[in-house]
Amino acid sequence: MLFIQEVLSYGNEIIQLALNAMNDCELGNQQALLLLILTRTNNDINKEMTDKFFEEYPRLRSIPPVESVVKYICEDNFKDDVYCNTENIHIWERLSKLKQNMLEYYTQNVCEAKADGLFYEFHSKFYQMNVQLNRLRLVIQPEFHVIKNVHPVSKIPYLSVRGFWIDENDKKVKIFTKSLGREDSYVDGKNDGDMLKEATKQIQHLAYLKYLEAYK
C-alpha cells in the first residue's frame, strides 16, 4: 500500500538523521535519544498515516464507520510518559507491524469491496485483530489498581497491584496480581512514585508474557 510505504520511508529518514547526529554519543545515550526522537514524533506519524490513507481512498472519508476504524488503528493516543520508556522498543515494533497488517487487511476486504460471501469471515478475523491490538496497547500502557491489605495477625498493611487484560469479548478484566511488599517500605504509601513505576513494570511484564502466549 502506497501510504504505508511512504510513512515507513519517512520513519526511516528520521532514524538515519538521528543516528548521524548521535555518532559521538555513548551507546546508552544513543538509544535513549533515538527512542525520544522516534516516539515524540509518533503521534504525528500516526495522524499522518490516517491522512495518507484518505488521500489514497478519498471516497471513503465521507463514510463515518471507515473513518472511525482507520483512526482507531492508526492513532494510539498513549500518555506522554509512555513514549519515554526505553525498555519498550521491541514492543513498539510489534505494534507497528500489527497496525500495518490490520490496515492492509481492512483495505483489501472493505475498501476494495471483496465478495459479499466473505463478509462474516472478514468481520470475524478483523474482530480478532482488533482484540489483539487492544491487548498490545494495554501491554505498552498497562492499567492497574493498587490495593492495600492488612495482615489479620500482625496488622501490618501490605500493597499489591491488580492489572487488567482484554478478554475474548474485548472487555477489560482484572487477571494479574502481584505483591509489592509492606506499605511502610514506600515513602508515600499507595501514592509513592517509585512504587507506581514498579507496579507498572510488574504488570507490563505479566501482560507481555500473556500476549506472547496468545500470539507466538
N, C-alpha and C positions, 0 to 999 in steps of 0.2 A: 504494500500500500504506500502510495507516494507520501502522504502526510507523515506516516510513522518514520519512513526513511529520512525525511527532511529533519524531523525533530531529533532523531538519533545522530544525524550528521552534525547538527547544531551542538548536541551534548558532547560529541567527541572533540569538537573545536574548543569548547570550554575546558575540557580535560587537558588537551595539549597545551593551551595557553597557561593553564595553572601549573603544569609540570615544568614548562620552560621558565616560569617566573620563580620557581622554588628550587632550582638546581643547587643553590648554595645552602639550603636549609638541611637540618638533621632529619633523618627518616621519620621520626615521630612527629616532628613539626610539619613535615610534608603531608603526612596522612591527615593530620588534623585540619590543616589549611585547605587541602583538596576537598575534604568532606564538607567543610564550611562553605566553600565556593559552590560546590555542586548542590547542596541542599538548600542554601539560601536562594538559589535560582529555581528550586524545584517547583514551587507554586506557579511561578511564571511559565515554566516549561509545560506544566500540566494544563494551564489555561491555553497555552499556545497550541497544544495538541487538540483541544476542543475546537479552537478557531479553525485550525487547518482541516479538521475533519469536515466541517461545514463548508469550507472553501471547495473541497473536493466533491461534496454532496450537498449543494446549496438548496435543492428542492426539499431536503429533509428537515431544514431548520424550522420550517413552519409546522412541523408535526411535534407537538409537545412531548409525547412519550419518547420519541427518538432523542430529542434534545436532553431530556432528563437522564436517560440511560447513558448517553455519551459523557455528559458532565460527571455523572456518578462514577464512571470508570476512570476518567482522566484525572479528576481533581480529588486528592486525598483529604485536604483540609486538616492536616495534623497541626498540633500546637507547635509553636516556635521552638520550644526546648527539645522536642523530639528530633529535630533536624541536626542537633548538636551532638548527638550520641555517636561517638566514633566507633563503637562496637557493633553498629547495625549495618555496616556496608554490605555484608553478604546477604542480609535480609532485603535490603533495598533492591539488590539485583533480582531477587526472586519476584518482588513486587512489580518491577518494571516488565519482566518477561510475561507475567500473568496478565497484566493490563494490555500488553500488546496482543496476546493470544485472544483475549476477550474482544478487543476491538475488531480484530480480523474475523473472528467467528461471527460476531454480530453483523458486520458489514456484508459478509458473504451470504448470510442466511436471511437478513432482513432488508438491507439496503439494496441488494442485488436481486431481491424477490425470488427466492427459490420456490420450488413446487410446494403447493399447499399441503400435500400429503405428508410432508416432513415437519409440519407445524408443531405437533406435540413433541416429537423427538428434539427439535431445536430448543423449545422452551424448557424441556427437562434438563438438557445439557447446560443451557445458559443459566438456569437457576442454580445448578451445582457449581458452576464457575463463580457465580455471584456470592455464594456461601463461602467459597474458598477465598475470594477477595476480601470479604469482611473478616474472615479469620486471620488472614495475613496482616491486615491493617491493625487488628487487635493485638497481634504479636508485636508490631512496631510501636504501638501506643497502647500499652496494657491498661486495663481498667480493673480496679480492685477496691475493697473496703478493708480498713484496718480495724480490728476488733480487740477489745480488752476483756480478758477473762481473769477472774480471781481464783487462785487455788483454794479449794474448800478447807484445807487443813492449815497451811502456812499463812493464808490470807494475802499472799504476795500476788500483785497484778502482773499478768503476762500479756504480751501483744502477739497477735497472729494476723496474717493477711489472707483474705479470700479473694481469688481472682476470677474473672469472667471468661467464658468461652462462648462460641457460637454453635448452637446445636443444629441438627439436621433440618429444623424448621426455620432457620435463620433468626433465632431468638437468642438473646444473651442469657446465659445461665452461669451460676457460680459453681465451679467444679474444682478449682485449685485452692489448696490450703497449705500455708507454710508458717511455721513458728518463727517469731522474731526475737524471742527471749523476754527477759524481765523489762517491765516498763521503766523502772528506775535506772536502767542502763542507757537510756536516752535522755538528754538534757531537757527536751521539750515534750517528752512523752509521745502521745499519739500524733502530735503536730511536728515532731522533730524532722528537720530536713534530711539528715543523713539516713534516718530510719525509712523515710519515704523513698529515697533513692534505692536503698537495699530492698524494699518491698517491690519496687518496680523491676529491679534486676531479677529477683527470685520468680516473680510471676511471669516475666518475659521468658525466662529460661524454661519454665514448665509449659508455657503456651507454645513455644517453638518446638519443643520435643513432641507435643501433641500434634502440631502441624506436620512435622516430618513423618510422624507415624501414619497420618492420614494421606499425605501426598509425597510419597517417596520419589 
